[in-house]
Every structure is written in C-alpha cells, then in structure tokens.
Amino acid sequence: MTLRFDENDQPFIDLGKDVHLRLDFSEYSDKKAVQKAQDELRETPEVVDAALKELKALLIDDKDITVPIEDDAFLKKFLRPRKYYPESAYELIKSYHKMKAKKDFVLDNISTEAIRIAVEERVVQLLPHRDSQGRRVIFLEMGGNWNCAKVPYAELIRAAHAVLTIVSLEPLTQLNGLIYIVNVDKMKLSQLRQYSPKLVKYSLDYGQKCPPLRVKGIHLINNAKVFDLMFMIFKPFVGKKWSQRIFFHGSNMASLHKHVDQSCLPTWLEGSSEYPLLDGKVLLELLERYQDKYDALNSYGYLQKAKEDKEEPVVEN
C-alpha cells in the first residue's frame, strides 16, 4: 500500500489489486449525475445562476462573516444540500461557521498534524469505493480497536470532521452524500466515559444541522447492549431525520448489506472487494497533499466576532 501519482500529478492510494482511493474535485458531467442533480437538487443552469447571484448578495450584506464570495465552488457546497434555495444555503453557511467558532468544540483549525495520531491509529477510514448510489463511505472504529488513551473522543470527532471536510469538496459527494459505518464492538468502560453529554450534544448538533453535506445513513455494527443503553441516554438529542437514518445491525452483516451493497465493501466487512485496512500513515500522506484546502477553509468564518450568537437555532440538514 503506497501513495502514488497519476498522469496529472494527482495523488491516490494504491491498495493493490487495482483498488485505488482518490479524491475528485472536478464537476460531474456524465448524464446520469447531471440528471440526478436536476431531479433531486433542482440543479439547472438557470437555477444555479440565480441562486449564486442571490446568495452572493446575501453574503455581501453580511459584514460579520468572512467567506470567499466569488468562489462558486465554495458556494455550491452549501447550495447543493439545500437544493439551491439561496436563503436556506445562507442559513447553513452561518450555522456551520457559528458551530466552527465554538471554542470548546473541535471544528476550528483543522490540520493534518492535529489529526495525525487519530488517522495513524486508523479510527477513521475513508473507503475507496462509493456505494451503488454514489455515496462516499466513512468507517469509524469506536469499539475494541479504539485506543481512547491515545485518541480521546474529541480527537476522533476532529479526525472524522477532517475527512468529511475534504470529501465535502467533491461535487459528486455533494450530489450523492455519504454514509457512516461505525464499529462499536467490545466497548469498554474507559470508552463509555469518553462520551460527555456536552460533547456528544455538540457532535449531534453539528452532524444533524451544520455540515454542508447530505448524511444519508449511519450504520452501527457489532453494537452490544451496553452501547444500546448508552444510546438511549442521548436519543433525545437525535432529530426526526437522523432517527430515520440510524440503523443498528449488531453482528448481522447481512442486515448491513441490505443498505450498503457488498460490492463496495471490503472483505473485513464481509463485502466482496478485496483490500486491506488503510495504512493510517498513507491516508495521512494523502490528506497532507490537501493541507492548502484545509488552510483556506480555516481562514473563513466569524474570526473576530464575539460569539454571543453561537447558540442561534439552526435548520436540520
């Protein structure tokens, strides 16, 4: 397993047997994707132009937030999950950056150095294949293989956010969304203690209301009774939409495969694609190639403004 570069000098991870993990920030052009964007997001040239124009006007009038107003790709990242309704996208931009401004959360100053240990410990994996619906798949290790002494819960969330952040720049992922597969086998008491109510609430608020991406499913595997009991404590923080998108599969991989086709999953998830767990150091190498994108995103938001409005209600994504 190694980091390689294609003919355009773009990095990708070669996992062997012709399995590659690469990021693609180009606009989609195939007919199927274009038609899906039109059907699901109202994405036509006329709608896009009008939405960009109105969203830019709203942002120009807002003197409190700093974002790249003339960067259409940045604005589309927020317009797509809100189906090109500019006022809704504007509210999403504000809510995302207000959450980012929280001093006691983990969305600010994302860097590959800040997530190095979490990525190297492989608690966050970006799978190389999209599923049959074109969705990105992120795997989280929150069970027995999660060393919470090395990677506290807050740092696990920071790393997951960093991976989500980079894939959210892919137009195809903006269109199709992503799913999480979360392994919670053999959970220990030391791990349960990581889930402080405040941090879990912040995590759920962020995940449900703020990311500029369509989270289409959260699949929990190998969940034991101790995890299910803990989940019941935090269930009141889960909104209606996410409650319909969280699935408990236990050790029944056939149940998972009803939602996520086996062809996109590795054999270690009882899928049919043969590739190993990502080497965390190699994944980090890939992410390091995009540090400039993290730096740019870090520079946006409510940088100098007092945070008295940060608890403003936001609309569920």
PyMOL commands that set and color helices and strands:
alter all, ss='L'
color gray80, all
select helices_A, chain A and resi 31-41+45-61+72-82+86-100+116-120+153-167+171-176+189-192+197-209+225-237+240-243+253-257+262-264+267-269+280-288+291-298
alter helices_A, ss='H'
color red, helices_A
select strands_A, chain A and resi 2-5+11-14+20-22+124-126+136-141+178-183+215-221+246-250
alter strands_A, ss='S'
color yellow, strands_A
deselect
rebuild
show_as cartoon
